[in-house]
Amino acid sequence: MTDSAARALRRRAFQQRACRARRRAQRALTAYISPLGWATIACAAICLTLFATLGWHEMLAAGLVCVAMLLAALVLSLGNTSFHASIDVSQRRVNVHDAVHVQVTVENPGATPTASTRADLPMGDEHERFGIPMLASRQSKRTTVSFTAIQRAVLPIGPLMIRKGDPFGLMRHERRLAKRVTVYIHPTVVALGMLHAGIPRDLEGNPTGDIVDDDLDFYGLREYEPGDDVRNVHWLSSAKTGTLMIRQFEATRRTDTSLSLGVNPDDYVDAVEFELAVSAHASIGVQALREDRPLYAHVGATHTNPANPMVFLDECSAVEPRLGDERNLAQGALAFTPDASLYCFTVGSLKPLDDIRRMASTLPQSARVVVVQTAPGATRGLRDFGDFTLATIGELNDLPLVMGAMR
């Protein structure tokens, strides 16, 4: 390592240590006394110093007021806050419009009474604040917070923040209690019939017609070539002909389903249309998993292989629009599922038909390609373009009809 590189490493390490020390100092300075409290301390010091040097009684009065406020804040912020707390929710996984009940239990585990405090419970971007009265030894208080899930989300609840302080906001004593609980608000889904698309090309139906050297469906024999696997030698035929003969097979496919969702907001008119697309994507995926079809889900740069419908719906709860996301959804689908029997894409109404055609043209011709285009208020429709099928839905209840029409 050169001297310049060593100096750069030492400089970087010093900067990191200085940054950590600065953060620790900031936390230590603001852990109990707020920025307003430090400003009040500075004001008191300046006023008393001016009185001592200039003899201005107005400065003395202002300084004494600041000191009185600080003393009152100190007294009001003291008290026993040694609580134990727990957070329980009625359901960890709910659907949109379901009611969720959050029960917060705060207990005094010690032998001395606790002081009355304020509690702050974060629920996503919202905060629920409630009071905790003085608790005797081993006494507890339960508070229930209820809300209705109004939109799809992954909602973190907690941790519970206990605050003991003064009404001026000069001093505070804060403690984090209870672990964070995550509630998954699933998108609305509809029940679909049997997904016929993609099955005729699989093990459950007909072979693909491609000839390979290793599969399940025997096709014929050919002469041995250098590099062939000797395990595929057909010894009886080889003995009859005097030449090594190799088995050949007709390639088959499993019912692997590749399910892609476009998350570029430029493809959607508004948030309502995007939520319709997420619901359609979730409905198709849940049906595929219920049929025990291997599912590979592609959402933007995220590619997963969910094991069951619940895991898949949890993933759908976290879907968000992403500006600048790849417009060619087939690229990610082919990279992770090149041998799927069904490629299904869910896109918005602003996705150009030419882009869809170019996307479908890159996929294997042996696979079935379905594009579901959402357009709230539009008439449902089904159009066959040869290398792909375009299904248009105006509402979620149109999805079972258009998917059922595909044979």
TIVEX-77125 format. One record per residue: x, y, z of N, C-alpha, C in turn. Coordinates in steps of 0.02 Angstrom, whole numbers, padded with zeros to 5 digits, always signed. Example, Ala and Ser with C-alpha at 12.3 -4.5 7.8 and 13.67 -1.06 7.14 Angstrom:
<sites>
+00660-00284+00390+00615-00225+00390+00660-00165+00390;+00642-00112+00354+00684-00053+00357+00645+00002+00394;
</sites>
This chain:
<sites>
+00043-00060+00000+00000+00000+00000+00044+00062+00000;+00029+00108-00044+00068+00170-00048+00054+00215+00011;+00101+00264+00021+00092+00311+00077+00029+00353+00068;+00015+00373+00005-00044+00415-00006-00108+00376+00010;-00110+00312-00008-00169+00271+00007-00176+00262+00082;-00120+00251+00117-00123+00243+00190-00147+00307+00223;-00122+00365+00199-00146+00429+00227-00220+00439+00214;-00243+00419+00155-00315+00426+00140-00357+00382+00186;-00333+00321+00200-00370+00276+00245-00371+00305+00316;-00314+00332+00339-00312+00361+00406-00358+00422+00410;-00357+00463+00357-00401+00522+00356-00475+00502+00357;-00492+00450+00319-00561+00427+00318-00582+00398+00385;-00538+00360+00416-00553+00332+00483-00561+00388+00534;-00519+00440+00530-00525+00497+00577-00592+00533+00566;-00611+00543+00503-00675+00576+00490-00734+00536+00516;-00731+00470+00509-00785+00427+00534-00789+00431+00610;-00731+00429+00644-00731+00435+00717-00758+00503+00739;-00738+00556+00704-00762+00622+00721-00837+00628+00711;-00862+00597+00657-00935+00599+00644-00973+00562+00699;-00947+00503+00719-00981+00466+00773-00979+00504+00838;-00923+00536+00853-00918+00575+00915-00966+00634+00914;-00973+00666+00856-01019+00723+00851-01091+00700+00862;-01109+00642+00832-01178+00617+00842-01190+00599+00915;-01141+00567+00947-01149+00551+01019-01157+00614+01061;-01118+00664+01044-01123+00727+01082-01191+00760+01072;-01216+00759+01011-01282+00788+00998-01336+00751+01036;-01331+00684+01036-01381+00645+01074-01377+00660+01148;-01315+00666+01174-01307+00679+01246-01334+00748+01264;-01324+00797+01220-01346+00865+01236-01421+00874+01231;-01453+00835+01187-01525+00843+01177-01566+00786+01207;-01534+00739+01241-01571+00682+01269-01619+00705+01324;-01599+00753+01363-01641+00775+01419-01662+00848+01412;-01619+00890+01386-01634+00961+01378-01646+00974+01304;-01702+01004+01288-01720+01017+01218-01680+01077+01192;-01678+01086+01126-01646+01147+01099-01674+01211+01128;-01741+01212+01140-01771+01271+01172-01745+01279+01243;-01734+01222+01278-01706+01226+01345-01636+01254+01346;-01594+01233+01298-01527+01261+01294-01529+01335+01277;-01576+01356+01236-01583+01427+01220-01603+01466+01282;-01646+01437+01324-01666+01471+01386-01608+01476+01434;-01567+01424+01439-01507+01427+01482-01460+01482+01458;-01450+01485+01392-01406+01537+01365-01435+01606+01379;-01501+01614+01371-01533+01679+01384-01525+01699+01457;-01534+01651+01503-01526+01666+01574-01454+01687+01589;-01406+01652+01560-01336+01669+01573-01319+01738+01546;-01343+01754+01487-01329+01820+01458-01361+01876+01499;-01424+01865+01517-01459+01917+01556-01426+01930+01623;-01407+01877+01659-01375+01885+01724-01306+01915+01717;-01271+01898+01663-01205+01928+01652-01211+02003+01638;-01259+02022+01597-01270+02093+01583-01290+02131+01646;-01330+02100+01689-01349+02134+01752-01288+02144+01796;-01245+02091+01798-01186+02096+01840-01137+02149+01815;-01133+02158+01750-01084+02206+01722-01113+02276+01713;-01176+02280+01694-01206+02346+01679-01255+02369+01732;-01277+02323+01774-01324+02343+01826-01394+02354+01803;-01412+02328+01745-01480+02337+01719-01527+02289+01755;-01576+02318+01791-01623+02276+01827-01671+02239+01780;-01682+02265+01720-01723+02229+01672-01692+02162+01654;-01625+02161+01647-01590+02099+01632-01596+02050+01690;-01595+02077+01752-01603+02034+01811-01672+02002+01811;-01723+02040+01795-01791+02013+01794-01798+01959+01740;-01770+01972+01681-01774+01923+01627-01735+01860+01645;-01677+01869+01676-01637+01811+01695-01672+01769+01748;-01703+01802+01798-01738+01765+01849-01798+01727+01821;-01833+01757+01773-01889+01722+01741-01864+01659+01707;-01808+01665+01670-01780+01606+01636-01759+01553+01686;-01728+01573+01740-01707+01525+01791-01768+01491+01823;-01821+01529+01837-01881+01500+01866-01912+01449+01819;-01914+01466+01755-01942+01418+01706-01900+01354+01703;-01834+01362+01706-01790+01303+01704-01800+01260+01767;-01805+01291+01825-01816+01253+01886-01883+01217+01885;-01935+01251+01861-02001+01219+01856-01999+01161+01807;-01965+01171+01751-01959+01117+01701-01922+01057+01730;-01870+01070+01770-01832+01015+01801-01876+00975+01849;-01915+01011+01889-01958+00976+01937-02012+00936+01901;-02042+00965+01850-02096+00932+01814-02073+00872+01773;-02009+00872+01754-01984+00817+01713-01958+00759+01754;-01953+00768+01819-01929+00714+01862-01986+00666+01877;-01969+00606+01894-02019+00556+01912-01999+00487+01887;-02028+00437+01919-02013+00368+01901-02050+00349+01837;-02013+00332+01785-02043+00310+01722-02018+00240+01702;-02007+00199+01752-01982+00131+01739-02041+00085+01721;-02068+00094+01661-02124+00054+01638-02100-00006+01598;-02143-00055+01595-02139-00108+01545-02201-00101+01501;-02192-00111+01436-02249-00102+01390-02248-00157+01338;-02306-00172+01311-02313-00220+01256-02367-00194+01208;-02359-00212+01145-02405-00193+01093-02433-00256+01060;-02499-00262+01059-02532-00319+01027-02583-00291+00977;-02587-00325+00920-02636-00306+00869-02684-00364+00858;-02746-00346+00840-02797-00398+00829-02779-00443+00772;-02748-00415+00718-02728-00455+00660-02665-00424+00630;-02617-00466+00614-02556-00442+00582-02565-00433+00507;-02615-00466+00478-02627-00462+00406-02701-00449+00395;-02716-00393+00363-02786-00374+00353-02793-00352+00281;-02856-00343+00261-02872-00317+00195-02893-00244+00201;-02894-00210+00144-02917-00141+00143-02989-00139+00169;-03005-00089+00211-03070-00077+00242-03082-00121+00304;-03034-00162+00323-03041-00200+00385-03023-00156+00445;-03052-00172+00502-03037-00136+00564-02978-00170+00599;-02934-00129+00626-02876-00153+00663-02878-00124+00733;-02870-00167+00783-02871-00146+00853-02801-00157+00882;-02772-00102+00907-02705-00105+00937-02713-00096+01012;-02689-00144+01051-02693-00141+01124-02624-00129+01152;-02618-00074+01188-02555-00055+01220-02562-00067+01295;-02518-00108+01323-02519-00123+01394-02456-00094+01426;-02466-00049+01475-02410-00019+01511-02415-00041+01584;-02360-00066+01610-02359-00095+01678-02302-00065+01718;-02315-00057+01782-02263-00036+01829-02235-00098+01864;-02176-00121+01845-02149-00182+01874-02113-00171+01941;-02102-00107+01959-02063-00093+02019-02105-00090+02082;-02071-00073+02136-02105-00070+02201-02128+00001+02218;-02106+00051+02181-02125+00120+02194-02173+00144+02140;-02218+00189+02157-02265+00215+02107-02229+00253+02052;-02260+00254+01994-02232+00291+01938-02266+00359+01933;-02234+00402+01895-02263+00468+01883-02311+00464+01823;-02356+00511+01820-02400+00515+01762-02360+00542+01703;-02371+00512+01645-02332+00531+01586-02378+00534+01525;-02347+00552+01469-02382+00550+01405-02350+00496+01362;-02391+00461+01323-02367+00409+01278-02380+00428+01206;-02334+00411+01163-02339+00426+01092-02329+00360+01055;-02381+00340+01017-02378+00277+00980-02377+00292+00905;-02320+00284+00871-02318+00295+00798-02354+00238+00762;-02396+00257+00713-02429+00208+00670-02421+00232+00598;-02366+00210+00568-02350+00237+00502-02330+00309+00508;-02362+00353+00470-02349+00425+00473-02390+00460+00526;-02437+00425+00556-02480+00455+00607-02454+00438+00677;-02476+00478+00726-02456+00467+00795-02519+00469+00839;-02526+00420+00882-02580+00418+00931-02551+00435+00999;-02577+00489+01029-02551+00511+01094-02605+00502+01147;-02584+00476+01204-02630+00466+01260-02592+00470+01325;-02628+00483+01379-02597+00491+01445-02593+00425+01483;-02541+00420+01523-02533+00362+01568-02535+00390+01639;-02584+00371+01679-02589+00398+01747-02536+00367+01793;-02533+00392+01853-02488+00364+01903-02508+00291+01917;-02459+00246+01915-02472+00175+01925-02439+00152+01989;-02477+00117+02031-02448+00087+02091-02406+00026+02072;-02373-00002+02121-02331-00060+02109-02372-00117+02079;-02348-00147+02024-02379-00203+01988-02445-00184+01955;-02461-00122+01953-02523-00101+01921-02510-00090+01846;-02561-00100+01805-02553-00092+01733-02612-00053+01705;-02602-00026+01646-02655+00010+01611-02656-00013+01539;-02716-00028+01514-02724-00049+01444-02761+00005+01405;-02734+00021+01349-02764+00070+01304-02773+00038+01236;-02833+00043+01209-02848+00014+01143-02857+00070+01092;-02820+00064+01038-02824+00112+00983-02850+00074+00922;-02904+00098+00893-02934+00065+00835-02932+00111+00774;-02922+00080+00717-02923+00118+00654-02945+00071+00598;-02965+00100+00543-02986+00062+00484-02932+00067+00430;-02912+00010+00403-02862+00009+00350-02893+00038+00286;-02871+00097+00267-02902+00132+00210-02863+00121+00145;-02801+00099+00150-02763+00088+00088-02710+00035+00101;-02689+00004+00046-02638-00048+00049-02573-00019+00075;-02539-00055+00121-02477-00029+00149-02444-00082+00193;-02381-00071+00207-02347-00107+00261-02340-00057+00318;-02379-00067+00371-02388-00016+00422-02348-00035+00485;-02294+00002+00501-02259-00010+00564-02295+00024+00622;-02304-00012+00675-02336+00015+00736-02287+00010+00793;-02271+00067+00822-02223+00069+00877-02154+00090+00852;-02105+00090+00897-02110+00073+00968-02145+00129+01008;-02168+00111+01066-02203+00159+01109-02152+00206+01140;-02167+00270+01137-02123+00321+01165-02156+00351+01227;-02122+00347+01284-02146+00377+01347-02110+00442+01357;-02148+00496+01366-02119+00562+01375-02142+00592+01442;-02092+00614+01481-02106+00650+01543-02070+00716+01538;-02108+00771+01539-02077+00836+01531-02121+00892+01556;-02100+00953+01541-02136+01011+01565-02178+01040+01508;-02228+01080+01524-02270+01108+01471-02235+01160+01428;-02177+01185+01451-02140+01234+01412-02099+01201+01357;-02087+01137+01363-02046+01102+01314-01972+01114+01323;-01951+01131+01385-01880+01145+01398-01841+01081+01413;-01871+01038+01452-01838+00976+01472-01886+00918+01462;-01858+00860+01449-01899+00801+01438-01859+00739+01455;-01896+00689+01474-01867+00624+01488-01904+00574+01443;-01869+00544+01395-01901+00500+01347-01872+00430+01353;-01917+00381+01343-01896+00311+01342-01935+00274+01287;-01901+00231+01252-01933+00188+01202-01951+00122+01235;-02014+00103+01228-02038+00041+01257-02072-00001+01204;-02070-00066+01212-02104-00114+01169-02072-00116+01099;-02074-00174+01069-02046-00182+01002-02097-00160+00949;-02070-00143+00892-02113-00123+00837-02150-00183+00809;-02213-00173+00793-02256-00224+00763-02274-00202+00692;-02271-00249+00646-02286-00233+00576-02353-00263+00556;-02396-00223+00528-02462-00244+00503-02461-00239+00427;-02478-00294+00394-02481-00295+00321-02553-00284+00299;-02565-00230+00262-02631-00217+00235-02629-00240+00162;-02662-00296+00149-02659-00327+00083-02704-00291+00033;-02685-00295-00030-02730-00266-00082-02793-00307-00089;-02844-00278-00117-02906-00314-00131-02894-00364-00187;-02916-00425-00177-02909-00477-00228-02977-00508-00243;-02982-00537-00302-03043-00573-00321-03024-00645-00337;-03072-00689-00327-03061-00760-00341-03065-00772-00416;-03016-00808-00443-03015-00825-00513-03027-00899-00523;-03049-00917-00582-03055-00987-00599-02987-01017-00616;-02987-01077-00640-02925-01112-00658-02888-01072-00711;-02822-01062-00700-02781-01028-00750-02761-01077-00804;-02798-01076-00860-02783-01123-00914-02722-01102-00954;-02707-01037-00954-02652-01013-00995-02586-01043-00971;-02548-01072-01017-02483-01099-01001-02481-01173-00985;-02539-01204-00972-02540-01274-00953-02527-01321-01012;-02555-01311-01073-02545-01359-01127-02472-01371-01147;-02427-01326-01126-02357-01334-01146-02315-01366-01092;-02347-01393-01041-02309-01416-00984-02314-01492-00976;-02286-01515-00921-02290-01586-00906-02362-01610-00901;-02407-01565-00881-02477-01584-00874-02510-01591-00943;-02478-01565-00997-02509-01567-01063-02463-01598-01113;-02447-01563-01168-02408-01589-01223-02335-01568-01218;-02289-01607-01247-02219-01586-01251-02212-01525-01296;-02153-01494-01293-02143-01432-01330-02124-01445-01403;-02097-01504-01418-02072-01517-01486-01997-01507-01492;-01964-01479-01442-01891-01471-01443-01858-01536-01422;-01803-01554-01457-01767-01616-01442-01706-01600-01400;-01701-01634-01342-01645-01622-01296-01615-01689-01276;-01559-01687-01241-01525-01748-01222-01544-01774-01154;-01584-01736-01116-01601-01759-01049-01668-01730-01030;-01719-01773-01023-01785-01751-01000-01824-01813-00981;-01890-01809-00983-01932-01865-00961-01965-01902-01018;-01979-01868-01074-02018-01898-01128-01970-01925-01182;-01965-01992-01187-01919-02023-01236-01941-02008-01307;-01891-01991-01350-01906-01972-01419-01877-02022-01469;-01813-02039-01462-01781-02084-01509-01708-02094-01492;-01670-02119-01542-01600-02134-01533-01559-02099-01587;-01496-02086-01570-01448-02060-01619-01380-02088-01602;-01334-02081-01648-01267-02107-01636-01229-02064-01585;-01184-02098-01551-01144-02065-01499-01098-02013-01530;-01091-01956-01495-01044-01904-01515-00999-01888-01455;-00936-01871-01468-00890-01856-01413-00920-01803-01366;-00916-01816-01302-00944-01771-01252-01012-01790-01226;-01045-01838-01258-01111-01860-01234-01105-01896-01167;-01157-01890-01127-01159-01924-01062-01170-01998-01073;-01124-02039-01048-01129-02112-01059-01189-02141-01022;-01218-02104-00975-01277-02129-00941-01338-02132-00987;-01335-02097-01042-01390-02098-01090-01380-02149-01146;-01328-02190-01141-01317-02242-01192-01371-02296-01187;-01401-02313-01243-01450-02368-01246-01412-02431-01265;-01394-02471-01215-01347-02527-01225-01377-02582-01268;-01441-02595-01264-01470-02648-01305-01465-02631-01379;-01484-02570-01397-01479-02549-01467-01406-02545-01489;-01362-02523-01444-01291-02520-01461-01263-02589-01476;-01286-02641-01439-01262-02709-01451-01287-02735-01518;-01349-02717-01536-01377-02741-01600-01343-02709-01660;-01328-02643-01655-01301-02607-01712-01225-02606-01713;-01195-02621-01657-01123-02617-01653-01097-02546-01647;-01142-02498-01637-01123-02427-01630-01157-02400-01568;-01121-02359-01530-01152-02330-01471-01210-02285-01491;-01268-02298-01461-01329-02260-01475-01349-02221-01412;-01367-02158-01421-01384-02113-01366-01460-02099-01368;-01490-02102-01309-01562-02085-01304-01571-02010-01315;-01627-01992-01348-01649-01923-01355-01718-01915-01325;-01731-01855-01301-01795-01842-01267-01827-01780-01296;-01893-01777-01289-01930-01718-01310-01938-01673-01249;-01918-01610-01258-01917-01564-01202-01988-01550-01177;-01995-01547-01112-02058-01529-01081-02047-01470-01034;-02100-01439-01013-02095-01382-00969-02140-01392-00908;-02120-01359-00854-02165-01356-00796-02211-01295-00805;-02262-01292-00762-02307-01236-00765-02279-01177-00726;-02217-01158-00740-02188-01099-00709-02224-01036-00735;-02245-00995-00689-02281-00934-00705-02238-00874-00688;-02226-00831-00737-02189-00769-00726-02239-00712-00725;-02242-00677-00669-02292-00625-00658-02256-00559-00646;-02266-00511-00692-02231-00447-00688-02281-00390-00681;-02263-00341-00640-02304-00282-00629-02264-00219-00646;-02291-00178-00691-02259-00114-00706-02272-00064-00651;-02219-00034-00626-02225+00014-00570-02203+00084-00591;-02191+00095-00655-02174+00162-00678-02236+00205-00678;-02239+00260-00639-02301+00300-00636-02319+00333-00702;-02272+00337-00749-02288+00366-00814-02337+00322-00854;-02345+00259-00834-02390+00213-00869-02461+00216-00841;-02473+00255-00789-02538+00256-00756-02566+00327-00754;-02632+00331-00759-02665+00396-00758-02663+00426-00688;-02676+00385-00638-02677+00410-00569-02665+00352-00521;-02669+00367-00456-02657+00316-00405-02711+00263-00404;-02772+00281-00423-02827+00232-00424-02812+00177-00475;-02787+00197-00533-02771+00148-00585-02712+00104-00563;-02664+00134-00529-02607+00094-00504-02630+00042-00453;-02675+00061-00408-02700+00014-00358-02740-00042-00392;-02777-00026-00446-02812-00078-00483-02762-00128-00513;-02706-00102-00539-02655-00146-00567-02625-00191-00513;-02612-00163-00454-02584-00204-00400-02634-00259-00380;-02698-00242-00376-02748-00291-00358-02753-00347-00410;-02750-00328-00475-02752-00378-00528-02690-00423-00524;-02632-00393-00515-02570-00431-00507-02575-00479-00448;-02601-00455-00392-02607-00498-00332-02657-00555-00343;-02713-00540-00377-02764-00592-00388-02737-00649-00431;-02701-00632-00484-02674-00684-00528-02622-00725-00491;-02579-00692-00453-02527-00727-00416-02556-00774-00364;-02606-00751-00328-02637-00794-00277-02668-00856-00308;-02702-00848-00366-02732-00905-00399-02679-00955-00423;-02623-00929-00450-02569-00974-00471-02541-01014-00413;-02532-00982-00356-02505-01017-00298-02556-01067-00269;-02619-01050-00274-02670-01098-00250-02672-01160-00294;-02653-01153-00357-02649-01211-00402-02582-01247-00397;-02539-01225-00349-02473-01254-00340-02429-01246-00401;-02439-01192-00438-02396-01177-00495-02337-01135-00469;-02275-01154-00486-02218-01113-00465-02225-01042-00491;-02221-00993-00446-02232-00924-00465-02168-00884-00454;-02153-00842-00503-02096-00795-00498-02124-00725-00511;-02120-00684-00460-02149-00617-00462-02095-00565-00475;-02109-00519-00521-02061-00467-00539-02095-00400-00531;-02070-00359-00486-02097-00292-00474-02038-00244-00474;-02030-00208-00529-01973-00164-00534-01908-00204-00532;-01863-00185-00487-01800-00220-00480-01804-00277-00430;-01863-00292-00404-01872-00345-00355-01897-00408-00389;-01864-00463-00378-01883-00527-00408-01886-00579-00353;-01943-00610-00343-01952-00657-00288-01986-00721-00313;-01982-00772-00271-02015-00835-00283-02056-00853-00221;-02115-00822-00213-02154-00831-00151-02176-00903-00144;-02175-00927-00081-02192-00997-00067-02266-01009-00060;-02304-00958-00040-02376-00967-00028-02411-00900-00038;-02477-00900-00043-02514-00838-00056-02503-00784-00003;-02495-00804+00061-02486-00753+00113-02421-00715+00104;-02368-00750+00088-02303-00717+00077-02308-00671+00016;-02342-00694-00036-02349-00654-00097-02389-00590-00082;-02444-00596-00044-02484-00537-00028-02445-00489+00016;-02403-00515+00061-02360-00470+00100-02315-00429+00054;-02288-00462+00003-02246-00425-00045-02287-00373-00083;-02348-00390-00101-02391-00343-00137-02408-00282-00094;-02412-00292-00029-02427-00235+00016-02374-00181+00012;-02312-00200-00004-02256-00153-00004-02242-00122-00072;-02282-00138-00123-02269-00112-00190-02281-00037-00192;-02233-00001-00220-02239+00072-00227-02219+00091-00298;-02247+00147-00325-02224+00171-00391-02151+00192-00387;-02116+00181-00443-02045+00200-00446-02032+00238-00510;-02015+00301-00502-01998+00342-00560-01935+00316-00594;-01934+00316-00659-01876+00293-00695-01867+00219-00697;-01919+00180-00679-01913+00108-00680-01910+00083-00752;-01880+00025-00762-01872-00004-00828-01940-00013-00862;-01947+00015-00923-02010+00010-00958-02020-00058-00991;-01965-00092-01008-01969-00157-01040-01972-00211-00986;-02032-00232-00968-02041-00280-00914-02015-00349-00933;-02011-00363-00997-01989-00429-01019-01915-00440-01003;-01877-00387-00996-01806-00394-00983-01793-00429-00916;-01826-00405-00864-01818-00437-00798-01849-00506-00796;-01906-00514-00829-01939-00580-00829-01895-00633-00863;-01864-00616-00918-01821-00664-00953-01758-00678-00914;-01732-00628-00880-01669-00638-00843-01678-00688-00786;-01737-00689-00755-01747-00732-00697-01791-00793-00711;-01832-00790-00763-01875-00847-00780-01874-00857-00856;-01819-00882-00883-01815-00890-00956-01856-00948-00983;-01877-00995-00940-01912-01055-00963-01984-01059-00938;-02015-01002-00922-02083-01004-00897-02131-01024-00953;-02186-01055-00934-02237-01073-00983-02289-01018-00991;-02295-00973-00940-02342-00918-00943-02307-00855-00920;-02307-00804-00962-02283-00737-00944-02343-00691-00941;-02355-00664-00882-02412-00619-00873-02386-00551-00850;-02407-00498-00884-02385-00431-00869-02447-00389-00853;-02442-00349-00800-02495-00303-00782-02469-00232-00791;-02502-00193-00833-02479-00126-00850-02537-00077-00846;-02520-00012-00850-02571+00040-00849-02596+00058-00918;-02648+00100-00919-02680+00118-00983-02636+00162-01026;-02585+00195-00997-02541+00238-01036-02482+00201-01066;-02479+00136-01056-02425+00096-01086-02440+00090-01161;-02395+00116-01204-02409+00114-01277-02413+00042-01302;-02457+00030-01350-02465-00036-01379-02402-00058-01415;-02366-00011-01446-02303-00029-01479-02252-00055-01429;-02250-00026-01369-02204-00051-01317-02223-00121-01296;-02288-00134-01292-02311-00201-01272-02292-00252-01326;-02300-00232-01389-02283-00278-01444-02208-00295-01443;-02166-00243-01434-02094-00256-01433-02076-00299-01373;-02110-00288-01317-02097-00328-01257-02115-00401-01269;-02173-00414-01299-02195-00483-01311-02153-00518-01363;-02125-00480-01411-02086-00512-01465-02021-00542-01440;-01997-00521-01382-01934-00547-01356-01942-00611-01315;-02004-00631-01302-02017-00689-01260-02018-00753-01301;-02006-00811-01269-02007-00874-01307-02075-00887-01339;-02074-00909-01402-02137-00921-01437-02173-00982-01410;-02138-01026-01374-02171-01085-01346-02211-01068-01284;-02204-01008-01256-02239-00988-01196-02301-00947-01213;-02348-00946-01168-02408-00905-01174-02394-00837-01143;-02411-00783-01177-02400-00716-01152-02467-00681-01145;-02480-00656-01085-02542-00620-01070-02524-00552-01041;-02554-00499-01067-02544-00432-01042-02611-00406-01016;-02614-00390-00953-02674-00362-00922-02664-00287-00916;-02706-00249-00950-02701-00176-00950-02760-00147-00911;-02745-00107-00861-02798-00078-00819-02817-00009-00844;-02882+00004-00846-02908+00068-00868-02975+00078-00833;-02975+00108-00772-03038+00115-00734-03093+00147-00776;-03151+00115-00776-03209+00140-00813-03213+00115-00884;-03160+00083-00910-03161+00059-00979-03201-00007-00984;-03222-00023-01043-03258-00085-01055-03208-00142-01059;-03223-00196-01024-03177-00253-01025-03173-00282-01096;-03114-00307-01112-03104-00333-01179-03046-00382-01181;-03045-00422-01234-02993-00473-01244-02974-00473-01317;-02911-00459-01333-02887-00456-01402-02826-00501-01410;-02826-00540-01464-02772-00586-01478-02728-00556-01533;-02664-00546-01518-02617-00517-01566-02568-00569-01593;-02584-00632-01586-02541-00685-01612-02489-00707-01562;-02441-00662-01547-02389-00682-01499-02405-00661-01428;-02461-00626-01418-02483-00611-01350-02557-00595-01350;-02587-00600-01291-02658-00584-01281-02663-00524-01236;-02702-00474-01258-02710-00412-01220-02779-00413-01187;-02781-00412-01121-02843-00409-01083-02850-00340-01052;-02906-00307-01064-02919-00241-01036-02973-00247-00983;-02960-00220-00924-03010-00222-00870-03023-00151-00846;-03087-00136-00834-03106-00070-00808-03117-00071-00734;-03126-00130-00705-03132-00138-00633-03108-00208-00615;-03097-00218-00551-03067-00282-00530-03113-00341-00544;-03178-00331-00541-03224-00386-00554-03224-00409-00627;-03192-00369-00671-03186-00391-00741-03133-00445-00748;-03087-00450-00702-03030-00495-00709-03051-00568-00713;-03096-00593-00669-03115-00664-00676-03146-00680-00744;-03182-00632-00774-03214-00645-00838-03164-00649-00895;-03116-00602-00896-03068-00603-00952-03018-00660-00944;-02999-00677-00882-02952-00732-00873-02987-00799-00886;-03052-00803-00870-03088-00864-00884-03101-00875-00957;-03099-00822-00997-03111-00828-01069-03049-00853-01106;-02992-00857-01073-02930-00880-01105-02927-00956-01100;-02923-00989-01155-02918-01062-01157-02858-01083-01200;
</sites>
